[in-house]
Structure formats: C-alpha cells, structure tokens
Amino acid sequence: MRTLVAFAVLLCTFMAGPATAASKAEIDAKTKAALTAFYEHSSAGKELVQKSRGMLVFPEVIKAGVGIGGEYGEGKLIEAGKTTGYYNIAAASIGFQLGAQIKSQIILFMTQDSLNQFKRSEGWKAGVDGSVALVTLGAGGEIDSNNIKDPIIGFIFSNKGLMYNLSLEGSKITRLNK
C-alpha cells in the first residue's frame, strides 16, 4: 500500500510540470555540471561536441515507475557555445518496472540539417522525427566509431560516470517558454 501511495505522489509531481519547473539559472548550473562530468569521462565525447552544430543537454532526467512509468527532465539547446532555447523531455512506459533513477542525456546534432529539422518542430519525438544513435563509451572514454557518421548522436550517463545503453526512442522533446 505504501508503494502505491508513493507512486501516486510521484505521478502527481510529474503531472505538476510547470509548477515545479526549474529556473534558467538552475538549468544553466546543472548543465554546466553535467558537461563537466561528461568531459571528465570522455575526451572523445568533447571532440564530438566541438564538431556538432548544436547539442541538447538534459542534466537531470528523472525516471520512475511501478508498472506504469514516466520520465521528465529539463535542459537547454546550445549552439556555438550559446544557449538558444530551453526544452523538456518526457516519456511514458507500461510494463514490468519498479524503481527510480536520475540520468543525464546529451543529444548532439552533427549536421545543420538535423539541427534545423529539430528547431522547426513543435514537439520533436526521438525515433519518429529523428533517429538518435546512442553511443557507448569503452574503457578510457573511447567512442564506438561506427556511430560517428550519424546525424544525431546521443549519450546517456549518470553522475557516477556509468554509461547506460538505454533508449531515447519515444521520448518527446518540447520547447519551453523561458
């Protein structure tokens, strides 16, 4: 029964959305920390960031579920070192699941066309509006070179530096008015 109550509270927190939205300053500070952690674990990732046309950084994506799950996070789009917009990412799932986790996500737009397509969209959905090639890091932050030619590259990691081979498919990304 306690689990059900906890899930209901968590679900209400997710549904509250704008009432608990982070400020620009909070998103900026968390983004800086997430990028620092990412660069510490992968110099090759830093090189890819420098080659990209833009990057979406979601420093804290909270995922939780008990049978029915959801995830939500807020972040920003950075182009040529400058913030050009704030976004949220959300997804829902049904199936065997129990627990919660916090992860960071970075999505790199390697071509101007892929970045433009993302920016023109009202609500961009991974796997529908654009396929994201998830990159896994090897020992020492090495990157699987098979994914480098993809127009959109994604990284998912935790604040402990562990890389997860998870999916972004079905995640919806929407611009925030900040």
Backbone as JSON Lines, residues from 0, in Angstrom:
{"i":0,"aa":"M","n":[0.81,-1.19,0.0],"ca":[0.0,0.0,0.0],"c":[0.86,1.26,0.0]}
{"i":1,"aa":"R","n":[1.96,1.24,0.77],"ca":[2.85,2.41,0.82],"c":[3.45,2.68,-0.55]}
{"i":2,"aa":"T","n":[3.78,1.62,-1.26],"ca":[4.35,1.77,-2.61],"c":[3.36,2.45,-3.52]}
{"i":3,"aa":"L","n":[2.11,2.09,-3.44],"ca":[1.07,2.69,-4.26],"c":[0.91,4.17,-3.95]}
{"i":4,"aa":"V","n":[0.95,4.51,-2.67],"ca":[0.84,5.91,-2.25],"c":[2.06,6.7,-2.75]}
{"i":5,"aa":"A","n":[3.23,6.13,-2.6],"ca":[4.45,6.8,-3.06],"c":[4.41,7.02,-4.57]}
{"i":6,"aa":"F","n":[3.93,6.04,-5.3],"ca":[3.82,6.18,-6.75],"c":[2.83,7.27,-7.11]}
{"i":7,"aa":"A","n":[1.71,7.35,-6.41],"ca":[0.71,8.38,-6.68],"c":[1.29,9.77,-6.44]}
{"i":8,"aa":"V","n":[2.07,9.92,-5.37],"ca":[2.71,11.21,-5.09],"c":[3.7,11.55,-6.2]}
{"i":9,"aa":"L","n":[4.49,10.57,-6.6],"ca":[5.46,10.77,-7.68],"c":[4.76,11.14,-8.98]}
{"i":10,"aa":"L","n":[3.67,10.47,-9.29],"ca":[2.91,10.75,-10.5],"c":[2.35,12.16,-10.47]}
{"i":11,"aa":"C","n":[1.86,12.58,-9.33],"ca":[1.34,13.95,-9.2],"c":[2.45,14.96,-9.39]}
{"i":12,"aa":"T","n":[3.65,14.65,-8.91],"ca":[4.8,15.54,-9.09],"c":[5.11,15.69,-10.57]}
{"i":13,"aa":"F","n":[5.08,14.58,-11.32],"ca":[5.32,14.62,-12.77],"c":[4.25,15.44,-13.47]}
{"i":14,"aa":"M","n":[3.0,15.29,-13.06],"ca":[1.9,15.97,-13.71],"c":[1.91,17.47,-13.41]}
{"i":15,"aa":"A","n":[2.53,17.87,-12.3],"ca":[2.53,19.28,-11.92],"c":[3.28,20.12,-12.93]}
{"i":16,"aa":"G","n":[4.3,19.56,-13.56],"ca":[5.05,20.2,-14.63],"c":[5.48,21.62,-14.35]}
{"i":17,"aa":"P","n":[4.82,22.61,-14.96],"ca":[5.26,23.99,-14.86],"c":[5.36,24.52,-13.42]}
{"i":18,"aa":"A","n":[4.54,24.02,-12.52],"ca":[4.59,24.49,-11.14],"c":[5.92,24.17,-10.49]}
{"i":19,"aa":"T","n":[6.58,23.09,-10.91],"ca":[7.85,22.71,-10.33],"c":[8.99,22.88,-11.33]}
{"i":20,"aa":"A","n":[8.77,23.66,-12.37],"ca":[9.78,23.85,-13.41],"c":[10.99,24.57,-12.84]}
{"i":21,"aa":"A","n":[12.15,24.17,-13.34],"ca":[13.4,24.79,-12.91],"c":[13.56,26.16,-13.58]}
{"i":22,"aa":"S","n":[14.29,27.03,-12.92],"ca":[14.57,28.34,-13.49],"c":[15.71,28.21,-14.5]}
{"i":23,"aa":"K","n":[15.9,29.25,-15.3],"ca":[17.02,29.26,-16.25],"c":[18.35,29.07,-15.52]}
{"i":24,"aa":"A","n":[18.5,29.77,-14.4],"ca":[19.75,29.69,-13.64],"c":[20.0,28.27,-13.14]}
{"i":25,"aa":"E","n":[18.95,27.59,-12.67],"ca":[19.11,26.21,-12.2],"c":[19.5,25.29,-13.35]}
{"i":26,"aa":"I","n":[18.83,25.43,-14.49],"ca":[19.15,24.6,-15.66],"c":[20.58,24.88,-16.12]}
{"i":27,"aa":"D","n":[20.96,26.16,-16.16],"ca":[22.31,26.52,-16.59],"c":[23.38,25.9,-15.69]}
{"i":28,"aa":"A","n":[23.18,25.99,-14.37],"ca":[24.15,25.45,-13.41],"c":[24.24,23.92,-13.52]}
{"i":29,"aa":"K","n":[23.09,23.25,-13.62],"ca":[23.09,21.79,-13.72],"c":[23.68,21.33,-15.05]}
{"i":30,"aa":"T","n":[23.43,22.1,-16.12],"ca":[24.0,21.77,-17.43],"c":[25.52,21.85,-17.39]}
{"i":31,"aa":"K","n":[26.02,22.9,-16.78],"ca":[27.48,23.07,-16.66],"c":[28.1,21.89,-15.91]}
{"i":32,"aa":"A","n":[27.47,21.48,-14.82],"ca":[27.98,20.35,-14.03],"c":[27.92,19.05,-14.83]}
{"i":33,"aa":"A","n":[26.84,18.83,-15.57],"ca":[26.7,17.6,-16.37],"c":[27.76,17.56,-17.47]}
{"i":34,"aa":"L","n":[28.0,18.68,-18.13],"ca":[29.02,18.72,-19.18],"c":[30.41,18.49,-18.61]}
{"i":35,"aa":"T","n":[30.68,19.04,-17.45],"ca":[31.98,18.83,-16.8],"c":[32.18,17.34,-16.52]}
{"i":36,"aa":"A","n":[31.15,16.69,-15.98],"ca":[31.24,15.25,-15.7],"c":[31.43,14.46,-16.99]}
{"i":37,"aa":"F","n":[30.7,14.83,-18.03],"ca":[30.8,14.14,-19.32],"c":[32.21,14.28,-19.9]}
{"i":38,"aa":"Y","n":[32.76,15.49,-19.88],"ca":[34.11,15.71,-20.42],"c":[35.18,14.99,-19.62]}
{"i":39,"aa":"E","n":[34.97,14.84,-18.31],"ca":[35.93,14.11,-17.47],"c":[36.0,12.64,-17.86]}
{"i":40,"aa":"H","n":[34.88,12.1,-18.33],"ca":[34.83,10.68,-18.67],"c":[35.13,10.39,-20.13]}
{"i":41,"aa":"S","n":[35.13,11.43,-20.97],"ca":[35.35,11.16,-22.39],"c":[35.9,12.37,-23.13]}
{"i":42,"aa":"S","n":[37.2,12.31,-23.41],"ca":[37.79,13.37,-24.22],"c":[37.27,13.24,-25.66]}
{"i":43,"aa":"A","n":[36.98,12.02,-26.09],"ca":[36.43,11.82,-27.44],"c":[35.04,12.42,-27.54]}
{"i":44,"aa":"G","n":[34.26,12.36,-26.46],"ca":[32.94,12.99,-26.44],"c":[33.07,14.49,-26.57]}
{"i":45,"aa":"K","n":[34.07,15.07,-25.92],"ca":[34.3,16.52,-26.01],"c":[34.63,16.91,-27.45]}
{"i":46,"aa":"E","n":[35.42,16.09,-28.14],"ca":[35.74,16.37,-29.54],"c":[34.49,16.33,-30.41]}
{"i":47,"aa":"L","n":[33.6,15.39,-30.16],"ca":[32.34,15.32,-30.91],"c":[31.48,16.55,-30.65]}
{"i":48,"aa":"V","n":[31.44,17.01,-29.41],"ca":[30.68,18.21,-29.06],"c":[31.2,19.39,-29.88]}
{"i":49,"aa":"Q","n":[32.51,19.51,-29.98],"ca":[33.11,20.62,-30.72],"c":[32.79,20.54,-32.21]}
{"i":50,"aa":"K","n":[32.59,19.35,-32.74],"ca":[32.26,19.17,-34.17],"c":[30.77,19.32,-34.44]}
{"i":51,"aa":"S","n":[29.95,19.26,-33.39],"ca":[28.5,19.3,-33.58],"c":[28.02,20.7,-33.93]}
{"i":52,"aa":"R","n":[26.83,20.77,-34.56],"ca":[26.2,22.05,-34.88],"c":[25.4,22.58,-33.7]}
{"i":53,"aa":"G","n":[25.01,21.67,-32.82],"ca":[24.25,22.04,-31.63],"c":[24.12,20.84,-30.73]}
{"i":54,"aa":"M","n":[23.85,21.11,-29.46],"ca":[23.65,20.0,-28.52],"c":[22.57,20.34,-27.53]}
{"i":55,"aa":"L","n":[21.75,19.33,-27.25],"ca":[20.74,19.41,-26.22],"c":[21.31,18.72,-24.99]}
{"i":56,"aa":"V","n":[21.25,19.4,-23.86],"ca":[21.75,18.81,-22.62],"c":[20.61,18.78,-21.61]}
{"i":57,"aa":"F","n":[20.29,17.58,-21.16],"ca":[19.31,17.38,-20.1],"c":[20.09,16.85,-18.9]}
{"i":58,"aa":"P","n":[20.47,17.73,-17.96],"ca":[21.35,17.3,-16.88],"c":[20.72,16.34,-15.88]}
{"i":59,"aa":"E","n":[19.4,16.42,-15.69],"ca":[18.72,15.51,-14.77],"c":[17.4,15.06,-15.38]}
{"i":60,"aa":"V","n":[17.38,13.82,-15.81],"ca":[16.14,13.22,-16.3],"c":[15.75,12.18,-15.25]}
{"i":61,"aa":"I","n":[14.61,12.4,-14.62],"ca":[14.15,11.51,-13.55],"c":[13.19,10.5,-14.15]}
{"i":62,"aa":"K","n":[13.49,9.23,-13.92],"ca":[12.65,8.15,-14.42],"c":[12.19,7.33,-13.22]}
{"i":63,"aa":"A","n":[10.88,7.07,-13.15],"ca":[10.34,6.28,-12.05],"c":[9.15,5.48,-12.54]}
{"i":64,"aa":"G","n":[8.9,4.36,-11.87],"ca":[7.75,3.57,-12.26],"c":[7.47,2.4,-11.35]}
{"i":65,"aa":"V","n":[6.19,2.09,-11.28],"ca":[5.71,0.87,-10.63],"c":[4.64,0.35,-11.6]}
{"i":66,"aa":"G","n":[5.06,-0.5,-12.54],"ca":[4.14,-0.97,-13.58],"c":[3.97,0.06,-14.67]}
{"i":67,"aa":"I","n":[3.51,1.25,-14.3],"ca":[3.42,2.38,-15.23],"c":[4.53,3.34,-14.85]}
{"i":68,"aa":"G","n":[5.27,3.78,-15.85],"ca":[6.4,4.64,-15.54],"c":[6.4,5.91,-16.36]}
{"i":69,"aa":"G","n":[7.24,6.81,-15.95],"ca":[7.39,8.06,-16.68],"c":[8.75,8.64,-16.42]}
{"i":70,"aa":"E","n":[9.14,9.55,-17.3],"ca":[10.38,10.26,-17.08],"c":[10.21,11.7,-17.53]}
{"i":71,"aa":"Y","n":[10.98,12.59,-16.89],"ca":[10.87,14.01,-17.2],"c":[12.18,14.69,-16.84]}
{"i":72,"aa":"G","n":[12.57,15.65,-17.67],"ca":[13.74,16.46,-17.38],"c":[13.68,17.75,-18.16]}
{"i":73,"aa":"E","n":[14.45,18.72,-17.71],"ca":[14.54,19.99,-18.41],"c":[16.0,20.28,-18.73]}
{"i":74,"aa":"G","n":[16.21,20.92,-19.88],"ca":[17.57,21.22,-20.3],"c":[17.59,22.34,-21.3]}
{"i":75,"aa":"K","n":[18.7,22.44,-22.03],"ca":[18.82,23.54,-22.97],"c":[19.56,23.13,-24.23]}
{"i":76,"aa":"L","n":[19.32,23.9,-25.28],"ca":[19.99,23.73,-26.56],"c":[21.13,24.75,-26.61]}
{"i":77,"aa":"I","n":[22.31,24.26,-26.96],"ca":[23.49,25.1,-27.06],"c":[24.0,25.04,-28.5]}
{"i":78,"aa":"E","n":[24.19,26.21,-29.09],"ca":[24.76,26.32,-30.44],"c":[25.92,27.3,-30.39]}
{"i":79,"aa":"A","n":[27.07,26.89,-30.88],"ca":[28.28,27.73,-30.9],"c":[28.55,28.33,-29.52]}
{"i":80,"aa":"G","n":[28.36,27.52,-28.47],"ca":[28.65,27.95,-27.11],"c":[27.6,28.83,-26.46]}
{"i":81,"aa":"K","n":[26.5,29.12,-27.14],"ca":[25.46,29.98,-26.6],"c":[24.13,29.23,-26.47]}
{"i":82,"aa":"T","n":[23.4,29.53,-25.41],"ca":[22.08,28.93,-25.2],"c":[21.1,29.55,-26.19]}
{"i":83,"aa":"T","n":[20.41,28.68,-26.95],"ca":[19.43,29.18,-27.93],"c":[18.0,28.74,-27.61]}
{"i":84,"aa":"G","n":[17.81,28.03,-26.51],"ca":[16.46,27.63,-26.11],"c":[16.48,26.65,-24.96]}
{"i":85,"aa":"Y","n":[15.38,26.61,-24.25],"ca":[15.2,25.67,-23.14],"c":[14.12,24.67,-23.52]}
{"i":86,"aa":"Y","n":[14.3,23.41,-23.13],"ca":[13.43,22.32,-23.56],"c":[13.14,21.37,-22.4]}
{"i":87,"aa":"N","n":[12.08,20.58,-22.55],"ca":[11.86,19.47,-21.63],"c":[11.81,18.19,-22.44]}
{"i":88,"aa":"I","n":[12.05,17.1,-21.76],"ca":[11.97,15.77,-22.36],"c":[11.06,14.94,-21.46]}
{"i":89,"aa":"A","n":[10.14,14.21,-22.09],"ca":[9.19,13.4,-21.32],"c":[8.9,12.1,-22.07]}
{"i":90,"aa":"A","n":[8.63,11.07,-21.32],"ca":[8.25,9.77,-21.9],"c":[7.44,9.0,-20.88]}
{"i":91,"aa":"A","n":[6.63,8.08,-21.37],"ca":[5.85,7.2,-20.51],"c":[6.05,5.77,-20.97]}
{"i":92,"aa":"S","n":[5.87,4.83,-20.05],"ca":[6.04,3.42,-20.41],"c":[5.13,2.55,-19.54]}
{"i":93,"aa":"I","n":[4.79,1.4,-20.09],"ca":[3.97,0.43,-19.38],"c":[4.7,-0.91,-19.47]}
{"i":94,"aa":"G","n":[4.72,-1.63,-18.38],"ca":[5.37,-2.93,-18.37],"c":[6.02,-3.17,-17.03]}
{"i":95,"aa":"F","n":[6.79,-4.25,-16.93],"ca":[7.42,-4.59,-15.67],"c":[8.51,-3.57,-15.36]}
{"i":96,"aa":"Q","n":[8.29,-2.79,-14.33],"ca":[9.27,-1.81,-13.89],"c":[9.0,-1.45,-12.44]}
{"i":97,"aa":"L","n":[10.04,-1.21,-11.71],"ca":[9.93,-0.85,-10.31],"c":[11.19,-0.08,-9.95]}
{"i":98,"aa":"G","n":[11.02,1.13,-9.46],"ca":[12.17,1.9,-9.02],"c":[12.24,3.27,-9.64]}
{"i":99,"aa":"A","n":[13.37,3.92,-9.4],"ca":[13.59,5.27,-9.9],"c":[15.08,5.47,-10.16]}
{"i":100,"aa":"Q","n":[15.38,6.39,-11.06],"ca":[16.77,6.72,-11.33],"c":[16.85,8.13,-11.89]}
{"i":101,"aa":"I","n":[18.01,8.72,-11.75],"ca":[18.29,10.02,-12.35],"c":[19.45,9.82,-13.31]}
{"i":102,"aa":"K","n":[19.32,10.35,-14.51],"ca":[20.37,10.22,-15.51],"c":[20.52,11.55,-16.24]}
{"i":103,"aa":"S","n":[21.62,11.7,-16.93],"ca":[21.86,12.86,-17.78],"c":[21.83,12.4,-19.22]}
{"i":104,"aa":"Q","n":[21.35,13.28,-20.1],"ca":[21.29,12.95,-21.52],"c":[21.85,14.11,-22.33]}
{"i":105,"aa":"I","n":[22.67,13.77,-23.3],"ca":[23.21,14.76,-24.24],"c":[22.89,14.26,-25.63]}
{"i":106,"aa":"I","n":[22.29,15.14,-26.43],"ca":[21.98,14.81,-27.82],"c":[22.73,15.79,-28.7]}
{"i":107,"aa":"L","n":[23.59,15.26,-29.58],"ca":[24.38,16.09,-30.48],"c":[23.79,16.07,-31.88]}
{"i":108,"aa":"F","n":[23.61,17.24,-32.45],"ca":[23.17,17.38,-33.84],"c":[24.43,17.62,-34.67]}
{"i":109,"aa":"M","n":[24.83,16.62,-35.43],"ca":[26.1,16.69,-36.15],"c":[25.99,17.41,-37.49]}
{"i":110,"aa":"T","n":[24.79,17.57,-38.01],"ca":[24.6,18.27,-39.28],"c":[23.65,19.45,-39.06]}
{"i":111,"aa":"Q","n":[23.83,20.48,-39.89],"ca":[22.94,21.65,-39.79],"c":[21.5,21.26,-40.13]}
{"i":112,"aa":"D","n":[21.34,20.33,-41.08],"ca":[20.01,19.89,-41.47],"c":[19.26,19.23,-40.3]}
{"i":113,"aa":"S","n":[19.95,18.35,-39.58],"ca":[19.29,17.69,-38.44],"c":[18.94,18.7,-37.34]}
{"i":114,"aa":"L","n":[19.8,19.68,-37.11],"ca":[19.52,20.72,-36.12],"c":[18.34,21.58,-36.56]}
{"i":115,"aa":"N","n":[18.34,21.98,-37.83],"ca":[17.23,22.8,-38.34],"c":[15.9,22.07,-38.25]}
{"i":116,"aa":"Q","n":[15.89,20.78,-38.59],"ca":[14.67,19.98,-38.5],"c":[14.17,19.94,-37.07]}
{"i":117,"aa":"F","n":[15.08,19.77,-36.13],"ca":[14.69,19.75,-34.71],"c":[14.09,21.1,-34.31]}
{"i":118,"aa":"K","n":[14.74,22.18,-34.66],"ca":[14.3,23.52,-34.25],"c":[12.96,23.91,-34.88]}
{"i":119,"aa":"R","n":[12.67,23.4,-36.06],"ca":[11.39,23.71,-36.73],"c":[10.22,22.94,-36.14]}
{"i":120,"aa":"S","n":[10.48,21.88,-35.43],"ca":[9.4,21.02,-34.93],"c":[8.68,21.65,-33.74]}
{"i":121,"aa":"E","n":[7.4,21.35,-33.63],"ca":[6.59,21.8,-32.49],"c":[6.87,20.94,-31.26]}
{"i":122,"aa":"G","n":[7.06,19.67,-31.48],"ca":[7.35,18.7,-30.43],"c":[8.07,17.54,-31.08]}
{"i":123,"aa":"W","n":[9.37,17.47,-30.9],"ca":[10.22,16.5,-31.58],"c":[10.21,15.19,-30.81]}
{"i":124,"aa":"K","n":[9.98,14.08,-31.52],"ca":[9.92,12.78,-30.87],"c":[11.05,11.89,-31.4]}
{"i":125,"aa":"A","n":[11.92,11.44,-30.5],"ca":[13.04,10.58,-30.87],"c":[12.51,9.29,-31.48]}
{"i":126,"aa":"G","n":[13.08,8.91,-32.6],"ca":[12.67,7.68,-33.28],"c":[11.59,7.92,-34.31]}
{"i":127,"aa":"V","n":[10.88,9.05,-34.22],"ca":[9.84,9.39,-35.18],"c":[10.32,10.55,-36.05]}
{"i":128,"aa":"D","n":[10.68,11.66,-35.39],"ca":[11.14,12.84,-36.11],"c":[12.64,12.78,-36.4]}
{"i":129,"aa":"G","n":[13.34,11.94,-35.71],"ca":[14.77,11.78,-35.92],"c":[15.28,10.58,-35.17]}
{"i":130,"aa":"S","n":[16.13,9.81,-35.82],"ca":[16.71,8.63,-35.19],"c":[17.98,9.05,-34.46]}
{"i":131,"aa":"V","n":[18.09,8.65,-33.2],"ca":[19.24,9.0,-32.39],"c":[20.11,7.77,-32.2]}
{"i":132,"aa":"A","n":[21.37,7.85,-32.64],"ca":[22.31,6.75,-32.45],"c":[22.95,6.91,-31.08]}
{"i":133,"aa":"L","n":[22.66,5.98,-30.16],"ca":[23.27,6.04,-28.84],"c":[24.69,5.52,-28.9]}
{"i":134,"aa":"V","n":[25.58,6.26,-28.27],"ca":[26.99,5.91,-28.27],"c":[27.35,5.35,-26.9]}
{"i":135,"aa":"T","n":[28.04,4.24,-26.89],"ca":[28.53,3.69,-25.63],"c":[30.01,3.98,-25.54]}
{"i":136,"aa":"L","n":[30.47,4.25,-24.33],"ca":[31.88,4.54,-24.12],"c":[32.6,3.29,-23.65]}
{"i":137,"aa":"G","n":[33.77,3.07,-24.22],"ca":[34.61,1.98,-23.79],"c":[35.53,2.44,-22.67]}
{"i":138,"aa":"A","n":[36.49,1.61,-22.32],"ca":[37.45,1.97,-21.29],"c":[38.2,3.23,-21.7]}
{"i":139,"aa":"G","n":[38.4,4.13,-20.78],"ca":[39.13,5.36,-21.07],"c":[38.35,6.36,-21.89]}
{"i":140,"aa":"G","n":[37.05,6.19,-22.0],"ca":[36.22,7.15,-22.71],"c":[36.28,7.03,-24.22]}
{"i":141,"aa":"E","n":[36.7,5.86,-24.71],"ca":[36.75,5.67,-26.16],"c":[35.33,5.53,-26.71]}
{"i":142,"aa":"I","n":[35.14,6.03,-27.93],"ca":[33.82,6.01,-28.55],"c":[33.81,5.0,-29.69]}
{"i":143,"aa":"D","n":[32.72,4.27,-29.8],"ca":[32.5,3.35,-30.89],"c":[32.39,4.16,-32.18]}
{"i":144,"aa":"S","n":[33.37,4.07,-33.04],"ca":[33.44,4.92,-34.24],"c":[32.35,4.62,-35.27]}
{"i":145,"aa":"N","n":[31.61,3.53,-35.11],"ca":[30.54,3.21,-36.05],"c":[29.42,4.25,-36.01]}
{"i":146,"aa":"N","n":[29.24,4.93,-34.89],"ca":[28.15,5.89,-34.73],"c":[28.52,7.33,-35.11]}
{"i":147,"aa":"I","n":[29.76,7.59,-35.34],"ca":[30.2,8.97,-35.57],"c":[29.59,9.57,-36.84]}
{"i":148,"aa":"K","n":[29.22,8.78,-37.82],"ca":[28.68,9.31,-39.07],"c":[27.18,9.61,-39.0]}
{"i":149,"aa":"D","n":[26.52,9.26,-37.92],"ca":[25.09,9.52,-37.79],"c":[24.84,11.01,-37.58]}
{"i":150,"aa":"P","n":[23.73,11.54,-38.12],"ca":[23.45,12.97,-37.97],"c":[23.04,13.39,-36.55]}
{"i":151,"aa":"I","n":[22.52,12.45,-35.75],"ca":[22.13,12.76,-34.37],"c":[22.72,11.66,-33.48]}
{"i":152,"aa":"I","n":[23.48,12.08,-32.48],"ca":[24.16,11.15,-31.58],"c":[23.73,11.44,-30.15]}
{"i":153,"aa":"G","n":[23.43,10.41,-29.38],"ca":[23.01,10.59,-28.0],"c":[23.89,9.87,-27.01]}
{"i":154,"aa":"F","n":[24.03,10.47,-25.84],"ca":[24.76,9.88,-24.72],"c":[23.83,9.89,-23.51]}
{"i":155,"aa":"I","n":[23.83,8.8,-22.75],"ca":[23.07,8.71,-21.5],"c":[24.05,8.26,-20.43]}
{"i":156,"aa":"F","n":[24.11,9.01,-19.33],"ca":[25.05,8.66,-18.28],"c":[24.52,9.14,-16.93]}
{"i":157,"aa":"S","n":[25.14,8.63,-15.87],"ca":[24.74,9.05,-14.53],"c":[25.82,9.94,-13.96]}
{"i":158,"aa":"N","n":[25.52,10.54,-12.8],"ca":[26.51,11.41,-12.18],"c":[27.7,10.62,-11.64]}
{"i":159,"aa":"K","n":[27.62,9.3,-11.64],"ca":[28.73,8.46,-11.22],"c":[29.63,8.09,-12.4]}
{"i":160,"aa":"G","n":[29.26,8.51,-13.6],"ca":[30.08,8.24,-14.77],"c":[29.76,6.93,-15.46]}
{"i":161,"aa":"L","n":[28.79,6.19,-14.97],"ca":[28.42,4.93,-15.6],"c":[27.57,5.23,-16.82]}
{"i":162,"aa":"M","n":[27.87,4.62,-17.93],"ca":[27.12,4.84,-19.14],"c":[26.09,3.73,-19.27]}
{"i":163,"aa":"Y","n":[24.88,4.1,-19.59],"ca":[23.8,3.14,-19.77],"c":[23.53,2.97,-21.25]}
{"i":164,"aa":"N","n":[23.25,1.78,-21.67],"ca":[22.86,1.54,-23.05],"c":[21.34,1.51,-23.09]}
{"i":165,"aa":"L","n":[20.73,2.67,-22.88],"ca":[19.29,2.81,-22.84],"c":[18.8,3.4,-24.15]}
{"i":166,"aa":"S","n":[17.53,3.59,-24.26],"ca":[16.95,4.12,-25.48],"c":[16.33,5.48,-25.24]}
{"i":167,"aa":"L","n":[16.4,6.32,-26.27],"ca":[15.7,7.6,-26.26],"c":[14.42,7.5,-27.07]}
{"i":168,"aa":"E","n":[14.21,6.37,-27.74],"ca":[13.04,6.19,-28.61],"c":[11.76,6.46,-27.84]}
{"i":169,"aa":"G","n":[10.89,7.24,-28.42],"ca":[9.61,7.55,-27.81],"c":[9.64,8.76,-26.88]}
{"i":170,"aa":"S","n":[10.82,9.29,-26.61],"ca":[10.92,10.49,-25.77],"c":[10.5,11.7,-26.59]}
{"i":171,"aa":"K","n":[9.66,12.53,-26.0],"ca":[9.2,13.74,-26.7],"c":[9.9,14.94,-26.11]}
{"i":172,"aa":"I","n":[10.45,15.77,-26.99],"ca":[11.18,16.96,-26.58],"c":[10.4,18.19,-27.04]}
{"i":173,"aa":"T","n":[10.12,19.09,-26.1],"ca":[9.28,20.26,-26.38],"c":[9.97,21.52,-25.88]}
{"i":174,"aa":"R","n":[9.89,22.58,-26.66],"ca":[10.49,23.86,-26.27],"c":[9.7,24.47,-25.1]}
{"i":175,"aa":"L","n":[10.43,25.03,-24.15],"ca":[9.85,25.71,-23.0],"c":[9.88,27.22,-23.23]}
{"i":176,"aa":"N","n":[8.94,27.92,-22.68],"ca":[8.93,29.39,-22.74],"c":[9.63,29.92,-21.51]}
{"i":177,"aa":"K","n":[10.93,30.13,-21.63],"ca":[11.75,30.65,-20.51],"c":[12.49,31.86,-20.98]}
